[in-house]
Every structure is written in structure tokens, then in C-alpha cells.
Amino acid sequence: MTFVGSGEPTLHSGLGAIIRQVKAHTTIPVAVITNGSLLYLPEVRADLILADAVLPTLDAGSADLYRRINRPWPELTFDSLVGGLLAFRSEYSGKLWVEVMLVRGMNDSEEALRDLATVLERIQPDQVHLSLPVRPPAESWVRPADEEGLLRAQAILGDVARVLSPAQGEFDLRSCEDVSEAILSIITRHPMREDDLFTSIQRWPDEDVRQILESLSESGKAQLVTRYGVRFWAASGTKYAD
């Protein structure tokens, strides 16, 4: 059971209570994906303490690079981010899996990765998950690290690091009565590959799904974005770079 939301889950004041209720009704492990920026707050750490796995983001090992890549709210600092991760690690006995997105020319250099390795050595995560920005980004200059960058990251970050497959996946939407609303509920959270959408909505013929996507596009509710030759569908209102 993974908490992601269309935003930062730890902003929800009732997150801890929701996790407790989920764990009271099922033995399925609970995971929370977070940007980690609020872990410096004791109440946020307390909300996450019962989760079986917590996946915070750490894309940089220096304050300058953190601000350039993540562009946080001005009052959030790199020191508060790292301090929160350290405090949480000292209190948390579950699985701490740190997520690192490698952006070419930004955090995939030897210097940047050694800075990151130094911080990770202090945090002592159980795993470090390396991913690439394969979904359409907001900025045209964002490119995934190449194979050399990935190999460099694995070599410098060590055995704890593992490369995740490009973001794909399917949602079981067969029980949904309104396929338009089902599609919008997913792509509002993040762009989704077109082929994954068709796989997820096997209950409807491909031609029907294609007509629904065209209708959503014409109505201004959805947009088609092509990234490295792959077609993604995203909610309108956000500008994505090809």
C-alpha cells in the first residue's frame, strides 16, 4: 500500500492516522514516497514511523545543487533536508530507500556523486534507488544520465545503489465505470505512457480508448506529450518539454 498523492504526502496532517488505520485492517506492507523536505519536523517523523518502507528523495550532495535541481520553497534548506533524514534514520527501524534521480550534466559527475556519497554514508539508507527522468519534464534541458553516468553512479555510491527500470506500470481500471475519469485521475498525478494506458484499460476496445483520449485532448483536459519518441498522456495545465 503506497502513499504518493498528487503532491507531497507528508503535507497531510492526518497521514499518521491513515497509516495506522491501514495497518489495522491489512498485513500488506505500507510504503510512503516523499521528497523528505519535512522530515526535520518531529511530528512528520512520528507519522511515518509505522510505515514499513519510506522512500525519500535526495538528488544532491550539496546545497547549491539541491537548489538547482529541486528548486525547493525558499525557507527549506539543504541542511534541514539532511538533518531530517539523519534524525529519521536514527528513529526508524523500517526500510529506508533513498531515491536519486540522475540528471545529465547536473548530478551525474564524479564531483557531484562523491558529494552525494558522503551524505548517504552519514544517513546509512538500506538501499539507494537510481532513476532517470524519462517522463516529460517541465524544463527542456532536463536529460537522463547516459550509460556512463549510470555506471559512474553505481561505482561511486557502492553496493547499496541499484538502478531502477524506466518508469512504467499499469493500473487495474477494469472495474471503473467512467473510463474518462479513471484516466484523468491517473494522469493528473503524473504523465503516463500511452501503451500503459491501453494495457490498464483492457475492458474497453483500443479504438474506444483512443476516441476518449482524443476527446479529452479536444476538451482541454488532457495533452499528448512525446518524449524520446514515446507518447505520454498528461493532464492539461502543466507545460511539459519534449
N, C-alpha and C positions, 0 to 999 in steps of 0.2 A: 504494500500500500504506500504509494509515493505521493508526498505533498510537494506540489510545484506551484500551482496557481498561475494566474496571468499577471504576475508581479512577484514581489518578494514575500514568501510565506511568513517570515518572522515579523512582518508588519501587522499580522492578525493577532489581536490581543487575546483571542481565545484558542490559539494554536495548541497550547499545552493541554487544555481541557479536551480538545478534539482528539489529540493523540491518545490520551488516557481512555476515552470512550471507545476508540477503535480497538485498542489493545484489550479492553474488557470484553469485546464481542468477537474477537478472532485471534487466532495464533499466527496469522500471516505477519511476517516482519514489516515494520514501518520504517520508511526512509523519508528524509527531508532534504530537498535540494535547495540550497541557499547561497546568496552571494557572500554571506559571512560578515557583512558590514556591521551588524548589530550584536554580534557575539560579545562585545565589550560590556553589554548590559547584563547584569546578573539575572534579571527576570527572563530574558530571552534564553540564556543558557539553561535555566531551570525548565523552560518549556520544552527544550529539545532533549533533556537528559534521559527520557524514557524511550526515545526513538532507537531502533536497532542499528540504523546507519544514518549518518549525517554527511552530506556531500557539499562542503563549502567551496567557493571559488577562490583561487589565488593565482592570478595570472602574471604577477610581477614580484621581483625581489627587492625593489627599490621604490621610494616614494614618487620619484619623477615618472617612472614607467607605469606605476599603478594609476596615476592621474591621467596619463596619456592614453592608456588602453581602456580603463574602466570608466573614466570621467565621472567620478562619484559626486554626490552632493557636497558642496564646498566644506561643510563642517566635519565631514568624515575624512579621517586621515589614514595614511598607511600604518602609522604606529598604532592607532586604535584597532585597525583590522588585525594586525599581527598579534597585538595584546589580547584581543578577544579570542583568537584561535588558540593561543597558548593557555589562556585561562580555561577554555572549554576542554582542551585536551587533558588538563590536569584533573578535571572533574568527571570526565565522561569515560565510561568503560565500554561503550559500544564501538562500532566500526566507524572510523573517521577516514573518509575517502576524499582527498583533496582533488578538485578538478582544475586542470590547467588548459586553457585554450591557446594554442600556439599560432601566433600571427607573424607571417613572414616579414622580416626586417624590423620587428619590434621586440619580441621576447624569445626569439629562437637563436640569437647569437651566443657565442661562448660566454661573454661577459654577463649577459642578462641571465643565462641559465645558471651560471655559478652563483650569482646573487640569489636567485630563487632557491638553489640547492642549500645555500647557507640558512635561509629562513626555514625551509622544510626540515632541515636537520634539527632545528630547535623545536618545531611543532611535533615531529615524530608521528606523521599520519600512518595508518595501516596500509594505505595504497595511495598512489598518485595517478590519476586518470588523465592521460593526454588526449586532447581532442582538437579538431580543426574546424574553422568557421566555414562549413560547407553550405549552410543555409544562406539565403540572400542577406547581406549586411546592410546597415544604414549608410555606410561610407564606401565609396568606390575603391579606395586604396586598400581596403582590407583583403588580404590574400592568405590562404592557408600556408603554413610552413611546408617546404618541399621535403622530399625523402631525406636529404642530407640534414635538414633541420630536425626532423623526427629522430634520426639516428643520433644526432648530437645530444638531443634532449634525453634520450634513453641512457646514453653513455654517462652524461654528467649527473643526472638525477638518480641513477642507480637501479638496483633490482626492484625497488618499491614502485617504480614507474611502469605503466603499461599503456599501450596505445589503444584507444577505443576505435571501433569501426565507425565509418561515417554515419552520421545521424540518420537512421531510418527506423521504421517501425510501423506497426499497424494498430488500429483501434477497432474493437469489435462494435460495429454500429448496426449490426443486423437487426437488433430489436428496436431501433429508432423508427418512429412513425414519420417524422418530418426530417427528411434527409438534408434539406437546406439548412435547418437549424443545427443539425448534427455537424455538418461541415463547418459552419461558421463558429461553432463552439470550440472546434479544434484550431482552426487557422487564426482565430483571434489571439490564441496563446503564442503561436509561432508558425512560420510558414511550413507547409507540408508538401512533400514530393507528390506530384500528380499520380504516379503509379501506386504509391502507398494509399492514396485516397481511393482509387479504384479497387485495390485489394481489400480495403476495410469495408467497402460498401458492396459486397458481393450479392447482397439481396436484390439489388437493382441492376438492370442491364447497363452495360457501359455507355450505351448511347443515351440512356435516360440521365445518367450521372453527368455526361458531357453537356447535355442540354441544361441541366441545373447549374453547372459551373458557368456556362455562358450567360445564363440568366442572372446569376449573382454578379457577374462582371458588368453586365449591361446596367444593372440597377445601382452600381457603385458600391456594393457591399464587399466585393472580393476583387482581387487583382492577380494576374498571372505574371510571375517573375521568372526569368531564365537565368540560371547560374551555372557557368561551365557546361552549357548545353543541356542541363537538367531543368525540367519545368517544375516550378513550385507554385502553390496557391497560397495567398496570404490575404488577410483582411485589409480592406482599404483604410486609408487614414495614416499609414506609415509609408514613408518613402524608402524603398529598397534600391540598392545599387546592383546592377547586373555584373 
